[in-house]
Amino acid sequence: MKRKLLILLLVTATASYSQQYDGVHIERSKIDKNNLIYTLGKEFTYTVDIIENDTAVYLKNNDYNKFDLTRNSDSVQLSEIHMTVYKPKMFKRVNKNQTSIIYAPFPVLNSMCSTGLVENEQNIWIHPYRSGFFQSLETCPYPYIKLGEPVGYKWSDSMSIGNNWSNKIWGEWENRLLLTYEYEILAKEKVVTNFGAINCIKVRSIATSEIGSSELISYFSEKYGFVKLQYTLFTGIKIELNLNKVLDAPIVRSPHEYLEKRKAVN
């Protein structure tokens, strides 16, 4: 019962914040049906590396609104983030006109959240994982690419976030914080992954605000989507996510069903 309530709260909390990336093209029909990368049932697994003051740190706890960082690698409770595309029940889509995704931490499955992404012929844009320590990613640019554009192409966007996302570890502010984003396609590069060397588009994005700047360097593959995400927070902490596995998993209809299937496997 407690887990059911936790999932409900996470879904509700995610849905309560409206998108303000006005430049993102969002289709009004054929949601999910025109996806080529983030298709229903697809599961993307990312490894997690966190660097603070040039030293590796680890998450020994990462509940929804509570977390603990440690330098002891033996007490890790979060080393991977799984992102799964699911098919919500009618009228249960968390983000209107967006493909629904579930984020789940591993090996300890204690801070799932449900949110959305946009994929169409014009752009791909993804809400990051934002539970526990990863609430910090709300202060950084979102993974976002304009498709079919050349190296050197630039675009801008913005979003205002509340002080509920504030934390002394990654930045504090009062009231609302306006983030102004600048994106640029820097180059085409090969990235070495578990799938071999992959041709990627490298995008640099910077979020500027009254309390400082954050950054995301992302590497996008037309086959696998975002394969590497390198974040730098306001305070200089670095978070790197690397795609190391892509699976065709059974399609689920809700976070609760996803959790039940995971419990059955374990």
C-alpha positions as CSV (number, residue, x, y, z in Angstrom):
1,M,0.0,0.0,0.0
2,K,2.8,2.4,0.8
3,R,4.5,1.7,-2.5
4,K,1.2,2.4,-4.3
5,L,0.9,5.7,-2.5
6,L,4.5,6.6,-3.3
7,I,4.0,6.0,-7.0
8,L,0.8,8.0,-7.0
9,L,2.5,10.9,-5.3
10,L,5.4,10.8,-7.7
11,V,3.2,10.8,-10.8
12,T,1.0,13.6,-9.4
13,A,4.1,15.7,-8.5
14,T,5.6,15.3,-11.9
15,A,2.3,16.2,-13.6
16,S,1.8,19.4,-11.6
17,Y,4.7,21.2,-13.3
18,S,3.7,22.4,-16.8
19,Q,6.1,22.5,-19.7
20,Q,7.5,25.9,-20.5
21,Y,9.9,25.0,-23.3
22,D,7.8,27.0,-25.8
23,G,10.1,26.1,-28.7
24,V,9.5,22.4,-28.5
25,H,7.2,21.1,-31.3
26,I,4.6,18.8,-29.8
27,E,2.3,16.9,-32.1
28,R,-1.4,16.9,-31.3
29,S,-2.1,13.4,-32.7
30,K,-0.4,10.1,-33.3
31,I,1.3,10.3,-29.9
32,D,3.7,7.3,-29.6
33,K,2.8,6.0,-33.1
34,N,5.4,8.0,-35.0
35,N,8.2,7.3,-32.6
36,L,11.3,5.7,-34.2
37,I,13.6,5.5,-31.2
38,Y,11.5,5.7,-28.0
39,T,8.9,3.1,-29.0
40,L,6.5,1.4,-26.7
41,G,8.1,-1.2,-24.4
42,K,11.6,0.0,-25.1
43,E,13.8,0.1,-22.0
44,F,17.0,2.2,-21.9
45,T,19.6,1.6,-19.1
46,Y,22.0,4.3,-18.1
47,T,25.0,4.0,-15.7
48,V,25.5,6.8,-13.3
49,D,28.7,8.6,-12.3
50,I,28.9,11.6,-10.0
51,I,31.9,13.8,-9.4
52,E,32.3,16.4,-6.7
53,N,35.5,18.3,-6.2
54,D,37.3,15.9,-8.6
55,T,36.3,13.0,-6.5
56,A,33.8,10.2,-7.3
57,V,30.8,10.1,-5.0
58,Y,28.0,7.6,-4.7
59,L,24.3,7.5,-3.7
60,K,23.8,5.2,-0.7
61,N,20.2,6.4,-0.5
62,N,17.9,8.0,-3.0
63,D,14.3,8.2,-1.9
64,Y,12.0,10.6,-3.7
65,N,12.9,13.6,-1.5
66,K,15.8,12.3,0.6
67,F,19.3,11.2,-0.5
68,D,22.7,10.6,1.0
69,L,26.0,10.9,-0.9
70,T,29.1,8.9,0.1
71,R,32.6,8.3,-1.0
72,N,32.2,4.6,0.0
73,S,31.5,2.6,-3.2
74,D,30.5,-0.4,-1.1
75,S,27.2,1.2,0.1
76,V,25.8,2.1,-3.3
77,Q,22.0,1.9,-3.6
78,L,21.8,3.5,-7.0
79,S,24.2,2.7,-9.9
80,E,21.8,2.6,-12.8
81,I,18.7,4.5,-14.1
82,H,16.2,2.6,-16.3
83,M,14.0,4.6,-18.6
84,T,11.0,2.6,-20.0
85,V,8.5,3.7,-22.5
86,Y,5.0,2.6,-21.5
87,K,1.4,2.8,-22.8
88,P,-0.8,4.6,-20.3
89,K,-4.4,3.7,-19.9
90,M,-7.0,6.0,-21.5
91,F,-7.0,9.5,-19.9
92,K,-4.1,8.5,-17.7
93,R,-1.3,10.1,-19.7
94,V,0.9,12.2,-17.2
95,N,2.0,14.8,-19.7
96,K,-0.5,15.8,-22.3
97,N,0.5,15.0,-25.9
98,Q,3.7,13.4,-24.7
99,T,5.0,9.8,-24.8
100,S,4.9,8.4,-21.3
101,I,8.1,7.1,-19.6
102,I,8.9,5.5,-16.3
103,Y,12.3,6.2,-14.6
104,A,13.4,3.5,-12.1
105,P,16.6,3.4,-10.1
106,F,18.6,0.2,-9.6
107,P,19.5,-1.9,-7.7
108,V,17.2,-0.4,-5.0
109,L,13.8,0.3,-6.6
110,N,12.6,3.0,-4.2
111,S,12.1,6.3,-6.2
112,M,10.3,5.6,-9.4
113,C,8.7,8.4,-11.3
114,S,6.5,8.8,-14.4
115,T,6.9,11.7,-16.8
116,G,7.1,12.3,-20.6
117,L,9.1,12.9,-23.7
118,V,8.5,14.3,-27.2
119,E,9.6,12.6,-30.4
120,N,8.6,13.6,-33.9
121,E,10.2,14.5,-37.2
122,Q,11.2,18.0,-35.9
123,N,12.7,17.4,-32.5
124,I,13.3,15.1,-29.5
125,W,12.9,16.5,-26.0
126,I,13.0,14.5,-22.7
127,H,12.1,15.2,-19.1
128,P,15.0,14.0,-17.0
129,Y,14.9,11.7,-14.0
130,R,14.0,14.0,-11.0
131,S,13.8,12.0,-7.8
132,G,16.1,12.4,-4.8
133,F,19.5,13.7,-5.8
134,F,18.4,13.9,-9.4
135,Q,16.0,16.7,-8.6
136,S,19.2,18.7,-9.4
137,L,18.6,18.0,-13.1
138,E,15.7,20.3,-13.1
139,T,18.2,23.1,-12.9
140,C,20.0,22.0,-16.1
141,P,19.0,22.1,-19.7
142,Y,16.8,19.1,-20.7
143,P,18.1,16.6,-23.4
144,Y,16.8,18.3,-26.6
145,I,17.8,18.2,-30.2
146,K,16.4,19.8,-33.4
147,L,16.5,17.1,-36.1
148,G,18.0,17.6,-39.5
149,E,20.0,20.7,-38.6
150,P,23.7,21.2,-39.5
151,V,26.7,21.6,-37.2
152,G,26.7,25.1,-35.9
153,Y,22.9,25.4,-35.7
154,K,21.8,27.3,-32.5
155,W,18.4,27.7,-30.8
156,S,17.1,29.1,-27.5
157,D,14.4,28.4,-25.0
158,S,13.5,29.1,-21.4
159,M,11.7,27.8,-18.3
160,S,10.8,29.1,-14.9
161,I,11.1,26.7,-11.9
162,G,9.9,27.0,-8.3
163,N,12.1,27.1,-5.2
164,N,10.9,23.6,-4.3
165,W,13.7,22.4,-6.6
166,S,16.2,24.4,-4.6
167,N,19.0,22.7,-2.6
168,K,22.2,23.9,-1.1
169,I,24.1,21.1,-2.8
170,W,23.2,22.3,-6.3
171,G,21.9,25.8,-5.8
172,E,19.5,27.8,-3.7
173,W,17.1,30.6,-4.6
174,E,13.9,32.2,-3.4
175,N,10.5,32.4,-5.2
176,R,10.9,31.4,-8.9
177,L,14.1,31.0,-11.0
178,L,14.1,31.8,-14.7
179,L,16.4,29.6,-16.7
180,T,17.4,30.8,-20.2
181,Y,18.7,28.1,-22.4
182,E,21.1,28.3,-25.3
183,Y,21.6,25.1,-27.4
184,E,24.2,24.5,-30.2
185,I,25.0,21.5,-32.4
186,L,28.8,21.4,-31.9
187,A,30.0,18.4,-34.0
188,K,29.5,14.9,-35.2
189,E,31.5,12.5,-33.2
190,K,31.9,8.8,-32.5
191,V,31.1,7.7,-29.0
192,V,32.3,4.3,-27.7
193,T,29.5,2.4,-26.0
194,N,28.6,-1.2,-25.1
195,F,27.1,-1.3,-28.7
196,G,30.5,-0.3,-30.2
197,A,31.5,3.1,-31.6
198,I,28.3,5.0,-32.5
199,N,28.0,8.1,-34.7
200,C,26.5,10.8,-32.6
201,I,25.5,14.5,-32.8
202,K,27.1,16.5,-30.0
203,V,25.0,19.2,-28.5
204,R,26.1,21.8,-26.0
205,S,23.4,23.5,-23.9
206,I,23.8,26.1,-21.2
207,A,21.2,27.3,-18.7
208,T,21.8,30.8,-17.4
209,S,20.1,32.2,-14.3
210,E,20.5,34.9,-11.6
211,I,22.4,32.4,-9.4
212,G,24.8,31.0,-12.1
213,S,25.0,28.7,-15.1
214,S,24.6,25.0,-15.6
215,E,25.5,22.9,-18.6
216,L,24.6,19.7,-20.5
217,I,26.7,18.2,-23.1
218,S,24.6,15.5,-24.9
219,Y,25.4,12.9,-27.5
220,F,22.5,11.9,-29.7
221,S,22.3,8.8,-31.9
222,E,19.6,8.5,-34.6
223,K,19.3,4.8,-33.6
224,Y,19.6,4.8,-29.8
225,G,18.7,8.3,-28.9
226,F,20.7,10.1,-26.2
227,V,23.6,7.8,-25.4
228,K,25.7,10.1,-23.2
229,L,24.6,13.0,-21.0
230,Q,27.2,15.1,-19.2
231,Y,25.7,17.5,-16.7
232,T,27.4,20.3,-14.7
233,L,25.4,21.8,-11.9
234,F,25.4,25.4,-10.7
235,T,27.8,24.3,-7.9
236,G,30.2,22.5,-10.2
237,I,29.1,18.9,-9.4
238,K,29.2,16.7,-12.5
239,I,26.7,13.9,-13.3
240,E,27.3,11.6,-16.3
241,L,24.8,9.2,-17.6
242,N,25.9,6.6,-20.2
243,L,23.6,4.3,-22.1
244,N,24.8,0.7,-21.7
245,K,21.8,-1.4,-22.6
246,V,18.6,-1.2,-24.7
247,L,15.9,-3.9,-24.4
248,D,12.5,-4.6,-25.9
249,A,10.6,-5.2,-22.7
250,P,6.9,-6.2,-22.3
251,I,4.6,-3.2,-22.7
252,V,3.1,-2.0,-19.4
253,R,0.1,0.3,-18.8
254,S,1.1,2.0,-15.5
255,P,4.0,2.5,-13.0
256,H,2.2,0.0,-10.7
257,E,2.2,-2.7,-13.4
258,Y,5.9,-2.0,-14.1
259,L,6.7,-2.4,-10.4
260,E,4.7,-5.7,-10.1
261,K,6.6,-7.1,-13.1
262,R,9.9,-6.1,-11.6
263,K,9.0,-7.7,-8.3
264,A,8.1,-10.9,-10.1
265,V,11.5,-10.9,-11.9
266,N,13.4,-10.3,-8.8
